[in-house]
Amino acid sequence: MSTINPLGATSAATSAAGTGSGASASSSSNPLASLANPQEFLQLLVAQLQNQDPLNPTSGTQFISQTAQMTEAAMVDQLVGIEKQSLSATQQAASSQQLSASASLIGKQVTASVASGGSVTGVVSGVTVDPTTGPMLDIGSTQVALSAVQQVSG
């Protein structure tokens, strides 16, 4: 009569994950080390092993496939984080460039369109930064957006 080891099909994957073998979960030989949260992986591994049918254990191939899917999900989360950081840096650089361009207009005469449909001409006396519209040029008692400038002279 043969005996069935319910963990036999996953023993290689279990030892690769570091349970019972003393190996570190962050070992470079461990393909699971790139998971964002190794503790989360161990919790999922224990849950899978506890709920596994001993008469129909998960094959090593299925187990590795599931692990690869979890790794891919963690990588996607990391890429989304990188994309958000990159977008934020790009927005900060654009804002800085707009502020620099606005400051360079101080003391120069500009013509800009205004919201009422007309235009205003005058010397830029200062720049006010509005969080919603960006830099606003102070021309006399009127404020206009940098994007509304039509002409710059002297």
Backbone as CSV, one residue per row, in Angstrom:
resi,resn,N_x,N_y,N_z,CA_x,CA_y,CA_z,C_x,C_y,C_z
1,MET,0.846,-1.182,0.000,0.000,0.000,0.000,0.886,1.238,0.000
2,SER,0.554,2.179,-0.853,1.365,3.396,-0.942,0.767,4.487,-0.074
3,THR,1.615,5.397,0.382,1.141,6.523,1.182,1.202,7.782,0.334
4,ILE,0.295,8.656,0.614,0.220,9.903,-0.145,0.725,11.016,0.753
5,ASN,1.693,11.748,0.264,2.211,12.907,0.977,1.463,14.132,0.470
6,PRO,0.586,14.734,1.267,-0.202,15.870,0.771,0.658,17.065,0.424
7,LEU,1.841,17.134,0.942,2.715,18.260,0.642,3.761,17.882,-0.380
8,GLY,3.760,16.670,-0.832,4.792,16.184,-1.738,4.881,16.958,-3.029
9,ALA,3.752,17.329,-3.578,3.768,18.029,-4.856,4.297,19.439,-4.721
10,THR,4.232,19.971,-3.514,4.655,21.359,-3.352,5.892,21.492,-2.485
11,SER,6.534,20.396,-2.143,7.675,20.500,-1.240,8.811,21.312,-1.837
12,ALA,9.033,21.206,-3.134,10.101,21.996,-3.761,9.771,23.484,-3.708
13,ALA,8.519,23.801,-3.987,8.120,25.207,-3.948,8.114,25.731,-2.522
14,THR,7.713,24.857,-1.564,7.691,25.279,-0.172,9.096,25.562,0.319
15,SER,10.046,24.691,-0.020,11.408,24.934,0.434,12.001,26.140,-0.275
16,ALA,11.566,26.404,-1.517,12.054,27.594,-2.220,11.542,28.856,-1.556
17,ALA,10.346,28.771,-0.962,9.781,29.930,-0.289,10.402,30.147,1.077
18,GLY,11.156,29.179,1.553,11.869,29.380,2.789,11.194,28.794,4.003
19,THR,10.042,28.133,3.876,9.390,27.577,5.051,10.052,26.269,5.419
20,GLY,10.514,26.211,6.625,11.082,24.984,7.135,12.505,24.730,6.694
21,SER,13.056,25.519,5.816,14.402,25.243,5.351,15.415,26.228,5.894
22,GLY,14.926,27.294,6.534,15.837,28.289,7.084,16.319,29.273,6.039
23,ALA,15.864,29.163,4.801,16.284,30.086,3.745,15.563,31.409,3.920
24,SER,16.216,32.452,3.538,15.628,33.778,3.650,14.650,34.003,2.513
25,ALA,13.531,34.673,2.798,12.525,34.952,1.771,13.037,35.954,0.763
26,SER,14.133,36.633,1.070,14.655,37.619,0.133,15.897,37.104,-0.592
27,SER,16.113,35.819,-0.568,17.270,35.229,-1.222,17.220,35.484,-2.718
28,SER,18.382,35.725,-3.320,18.407,36.032,-4.747,18.046,34.820,-5.592
29,SER,18.164,33.596,-5.056,17.787,32.409,-5.816,16.291,32.161,-5.752
30,ASN,15.586,32.911,-4.932,14.157,32.755,-4.755,13.405,33.578,-5.795
31,PRO,12.660,32.943,-6.696,11.919,33.719,-7.703,10.791,34.528,-7.094
32,LEU,10.431,34.270,-5.842,9.333,34.982,-5.202,9.803,36.205,-4.442
33,ALA,11.115,36.444,-4.434,11.663,37.541,-3.643,11.205,38.900,-4.148
34,SER,10.714,38.988,-5.364,10.310,40.278,-5.909,8.898,40.671,-5.492
35,LEU,8.210,39.825,-4.732,6.881,40.199,-4.261,6.989,41.440,-3.386
36,ALA,6.014,42.312,-3.505,6.041,43.569,-2.759,6.011,43.313,-1.252
37,ASN,5.306,42.277,-0.807,5.176,42.000,0.615,5.389,40.510,0.846
38,PRO,6.588,40.080,1.253,6.858,38.650,1.476,5.946,38.042,2.541
39,GLN,5.544,38.819,3.542,4.649,38.304,4.578,3.307,37.913,3.964
40,GLU,2.833,38.718,3.019,1.571,38.422,2.343,1.676,37.123,1.558
41,PHE,2.813,36.921,0.898,3.015,35.686,0.149,2.977,34.472,1.073
42,LEU,3.642,34.570,2.225,3.659,33.441,3.156,2.256,33.135,3.675
43,GLN,1.454,34.174,3.912,0.080,33.955,4.351,-0.728,33.241,3.266
44,LEU,-0.531,33.646,2.007,-1.225,32.981,0.907,-0.763,31.537,0.758
45,LEU,0.525,31.294,0.929,1.073,29.944,0.823,0.486,29.039,1.896
46,VAL,0.441,29.511,3.128,-0.109,28.716,4.227,-1.586,28.432,3.981
47,ALA,-2.337,29.436,3.542,-3.765,29.242,3.258,-3.960,28.202,2.159
48,GLN,-3.127,28.248,1.134,-3.259,27.286,0.036,-2.955,25.881,0.521
49,LEU,-1.918,25.750,1.312,-1.550,24.419,1.808,-2.600,23.884,2.778
50,GLN,-3.215,24.736,3.588,-4.243,24.297,4.519,-5.510,23.862,3.793
51,ASN,-5.815,24.495,2.685,-7.058,24.200,1.967,-6.871,23.226,0.817
52,GLN,-5.701,22.682,0.681,-5.418,21.755,-0.418,-6.000,20.379,-0.117
53,ASP,-6.558,19.735,-1.124,-7.105,18.386,-0.999,-5.947,17.392,-1.005
54,PRO,-5.737,16.634,0.091,-4.603,15.702,0.142,-4.669,14.609,-0.922
55,LEU,-5.875,14.269,-1.394,-5.998,13.238,-2.419,-5.797,13.793,-3.831
56,ASN,-5.808,15.118,-3.947,-5.627,15.754,-5.249,-4.763,17.001,-5.057
57,PRO,-3.487,16.821,-4.708,-2.644,17.987,-4.433,-2.382,18.812,-5.695
58,THR,-2.100,20.080,-5.478,-1.755,20.966,-6.581,-0.433,20.506,-7.180
59,SER,-0.375,20.432,-8.490,0.885,20.025,-9.122,1.911,21.139,-8.970
60,GLY,3.174,20.775,-9.035,4.240,21.764,-8.927,4.122,22.820,-10.006
61,THR,3.704,22.402,-11.199,3.552,23.333,-12.320,2.454,24.353,-12.032
62,GLN,1.314,23.874,-11.506,0.223,24.795,-11.177,0.650,25.752,-10.077
63,PHE,1.357,25.223,-9.085,1.789,26.050,-7.964,2.722,27.161,-8.444
64,ILE,3.693,26.816,-9.279,4.624,27.816,-9.813,3.877,28.815,-10.688
65,SER,2.897,28.352,-11.464,2.107,29.246,-12.308,1.346,30.262,-11.459
66,GLN,0.738,29.787,-10.374,0.009,30.693,-9.490,0.964,31.693,-8.838
67,THR,2.134,31.217,-8.461,3.134,32.089,-7.850,3.586,33.154,-8.848
68,ALA,3.774,32.757,-10.095,4.174,33.712,-11.133,3.099,34.772,-11.332
69,GLN,1.827,34.371,-11.257,0.741,35.339,-11.400,0.762,36.354,-10.260
70,MET,1.046,35.870,-9.032,1.128,36.804,-7.904,2.306,37.754,-8.083
71,THR,3.415,37.236,-8.603,4.592,38.070,-8.830,4.289,39.131,-9.884
72,GLU,3.588,38.736,-10.951,3.222,39.693,-11.998,2.326,40.783,-11.436
73,ALA,1.387,40.415,-10.569,0.492,41.412,-9.975,1.289,42.405,-9.130
74,ALA,2.262,41.898,-8.383,3.098,42.785,-7.562,3.924,43.717,-8.447
75,MET,4.414,43.201,-9.560,5.207,44.028,-10.478,4.340,45.118,-11.109
76,VAL,3.102,44.790,-11.455,2.197,45.785,-12.033,1.955,46.899,-11.018
77,ASP,1.738,46.529,-9.744,1.549,47.543,-8.709,2.761,48.461,-8.598
78,GLN,3.965,47.869,-8.677,5.182,48.675,-8.593,5.309,49.596,-9.802
79,LEU,4.958,49.115,-10.993,5.028,49.948,-12.195,4.033,51.104,-12.138
80,VAL,2.855,50.849,-11.600,1.865,51.920,-11.449,2.408,52.995,-10.509
81,GLY,3.058,52.572,-9.427,3.665,53.526,-8.501,4.742,54.363,-9.163
82,ILE,5.574,53.726,-9.973,6.630,54.443,-10.692,6.022,55.442,-11.671
83,GLU,4.954,55.022,-12.360,4.303,55.920,-13.325,3.733,57.154,-12.628
84,LYS,3.138,56.957,-11.442,2.585,58.095,-10.701,3.682,59.051,-10.274
85,GLN,4.822,58.513,-9.823,5.937,59.361,-9.422,6.477,60.137,-10.616
86,SER,6.564,59.486,-11.756,7.077,60.127,-12.962,6.143,61.252,-13.402
87,LEU,4.846,60.993,-13.354,3.870,62.011,-13.741,3.960,63.210,-12.811
88,SER,4.103,62.962,-11.522,4.222,64.045,-10.552,5.473,64.880,-10.826
89,ALA,6.588,64.225,-11.113,7.837,64.945,-11.400,7.703,65.775,-12.665
90,THR,7.025,65.243,-13.675,6.819,65.969,-14.929,5.953,67.208,-14.692
91,GLN,4.907,67.061,-13.882,4.042,68.196,-13.580,4.801,69.274,-12.806
92,GLN,5.656,68.861,-11.890,6.437,69.833,-11.126,7.407,70.578,-12.036
93,ALA,8.021,69.863,-12.980,8.955,70.506,-13.903,8.226,71.511,-14.787
94,ALA,7.039,71.156,-15.279,6.263,72.064,-16.125,5.844,73.306,-15.338
95,SER,5.434,73.114,-14.109,5.040,74.235,-13.261,6.223,75.167,-13.010
96,SER,7.376,74.588,-12.780,8.583,75.378,-12.555,8.950,76.191,-13.798
97,GLN,8.804,75.588,-14.966,9.108,76.290,-16.216,8.141,77.449,-16.440
98,GLN,6.865,77.239,-16.133,5.880,78.309,-16.290,6.188,79.478,-15.353
99,LEU,6.562,79.160,-14.129,6.885,80.207,-13.166,8.114,80.994,-13.607
100,SER,9.102,80.283,-14.125,10.322,80.940,-14.607,10.008,81.851,-15.796
101,ALA,9.193,81.357,-16.729,8.823,82.168,-17.895,8.031,83.407,-17.458
102,SER,7.151,83.241,-16.481,6.362,84.372,-15.991,7.260,85.413,-15.332
103,ALA,8.186,84.969,-14.510,9.088,85.896,-13.816,9.961,86.654,-14.802
104,SER,10.300,86.022,-15.927,11.148,86.701,-16.907,10.403,87.834,-17.622
105,LEU,9.082,87.874,-17.490,8.289,88.935,-18.132,8.138,90.184,-17.262
106,ILE,8.563,90.121,-16.007,8.443,91.282,-15.127,9.264,92.440,-15.705
107,GLY,8.609,93.609,-15.827,9.253,94.799,-16.387,9.088,94.909,-17.886
108,LYS,8.503,93.925,-18.524,8.293,93.982,-19.977,6.842,94.322,-20.275
109,GLN,6.659,94.949,-21.435,5.308,95.286,-21.856,4.724,94.090,-22.608
110,VAL,3.503,93.714,-22.235,2.841,92.585,-22.884,1.433,92.978,-23.299
111,THR,0.948,92.253,-24.266,-0.459,92.344,-24.653,-1.039,90.959,-24.431
112,ALA,-2.151,90.911,-23.716,-2.762,89.618,-23.385,-4.274,89.719,-23.530
113,SER,-4.882,88.607,-23.857,-6.346,88.585,-23.943,-6.921,88.397,-22.551
114,VAL,-8.090,88.961,-22.331,-8.763,88.857,-21.036,-10.064,88.078,-21.211
115,ALA,-10.625,87.650,-20.097,-11.820,86.802,-20.125,-13.017,87.465,-20.800
116,SER,-13.110,88.781,-20.739,-14.259,89.475,-21.332,-14.208,89.508,-22.855
117,GLY,-13.113,89.031,-23.434,-13.004,88.984,-24.887,-12.094,90.039,-25.454
118,GLY,-11.743,91.031,-24.692,-10.855,92.087,-25.169,-9.401,91.741,-24.896
119,SER,-8.596,92.770,-24.863,-7.181,92.561,-24.548,-6.697,93.695,-23.660
120,VAL,-5.587,93.460,-22.992,-4.993,94.453,-22.121,-3.523,94.563,-22.494
121,THR,-3.008,95.788,-22.491,-1.595,96.033,-22.777,-1.018,96.808,-21.616
122,GLY,0.134,96.392,-21.140,0.766,97.091,-20.039,2.052,96.396,-19.627
123,VAL,2.707,96.978,-18.633,3.967,96.443,-18.123,3.650,95.452,-17.000
124,VAL,4.281,94.308,-17.052,4.097,93.285,-16.017,4.834,93.761,-14.761
125,SER,4.065,93.931,-13.679,4.659,94.421,-12.434,4.943,93.300,-11.441
126,GLY,4.369,92.133,-11.666,4.590,91.018,-10.748,3.898,89.760,-11.232
127,VAL,4.125,88.709,-10.484,3.521,87.414,-10.812,2.883,86.861,-9.549
128,THR,1.646,86.414,-9.675,0.947,85.761,-8.574,0.683,84.319,-8.991
129,VAL,0.994,83.380,-8.107,0.777,81.970,-8.434,-0.568,81.535,-7.892
130,ASP,-1.445,81.138,-8.789,-2.768,80.626,-8.443,-2.708,79.100,-8.555
131,PRO,-3.061,78.360,-7.506,-2.944,76.901,-7.541,-3.782,76.222,-8.624
132,THR,-4.867,76.867,-9.049,-5.720,76.240,-10.055,-5.359,76.637,-11.484
133,THR,-4.981,77.898,-11.690,-4.702,78.357,-13.059,-3.217,78.503,-13.350
134,GLY,-2.373,78.450,-12.333,-0.943,78.627,-12.545,-0.542,80.075,-12.375
135,PRO,0.593,80.464,-12.947,1.084,81.839,-12.783,0.160,82.856,-13.450
136,MET,-0.146,83.921,-12.719,-0.962,85.018,-13.237,-0.093,86.269,-13.255
137,LEU,-0.039,86.933,-14.406,0.757,88.147,-14.566,-0.048,89.345,-14.078
138,ASP,0.595,90.186,-13.276,-0.038,91.417,-12.791,0.282,92.537,-13.778
139,ILE,-0.756,93.002,-14.495,-0.616,94.105,-15.449,-1.552,95.210,-14.966
140,GLY,-0.972,96.202,-14.308,-1.807,97.243,-13.691,-2.670,96.597,-12.622
141,SER,-3.987,96.787,-12.715,-4.908,96.194,-11.743,-5.530,94.901,-12.282
142,THR,-5.030,94.436,-13.424,-5.575,93.236,-14.066,-4.596,92.070,-13.922
143,GLN,-5.161,90.887,-13.725,-4.342,89.677,-13.715,-4.732,88.824,-14.920
144,VAL,-3.704,88.369,-15.643,-3.945,87.502,-16.803,-3.050,86.270,-16.695
145,ALA,-3.548,85.200,-17.259,-2.782,83.957,-17.255,-1.626,84.056,-18.243
146,LEU,-0.559,83.362,-17.936,0.596,83.328,-18.846,0.181,82.856,-20.233
147,SER,-0.722,81.905,-20.276,-1.161,81.369,-21.580,-1.949,82.376,-22.402
148,ALA,-2.405,83.481,-21.779,-3.186,84.498,-22.493,-2.312,85.548,-23.156
149,VAL,-0.997,85.502,-22.907,-0.096,86.504,-23.480,-0.034,86.315,-24.993
150,GLN,-0.238,87.423,-25.713,-0.220,87.394,-27.180,1.043,88.042,-27.748
151,GLN,1.573,89.006,-27.013,2.741,89.729,-27.543,3.585,90.233,-26.373
152,VAL,4.907,90.183,-26.558,5.842,90.694,-25.556,6.757,91.683,-26.269
153,SER,6.959,92.853,-25.643,7.898,93.811,-26.222,8.725,94.435,-25.113
154,GLY,9.932,94.809,-25.491,10.911,95.506,-24.716,10.950,95.335,-23.298
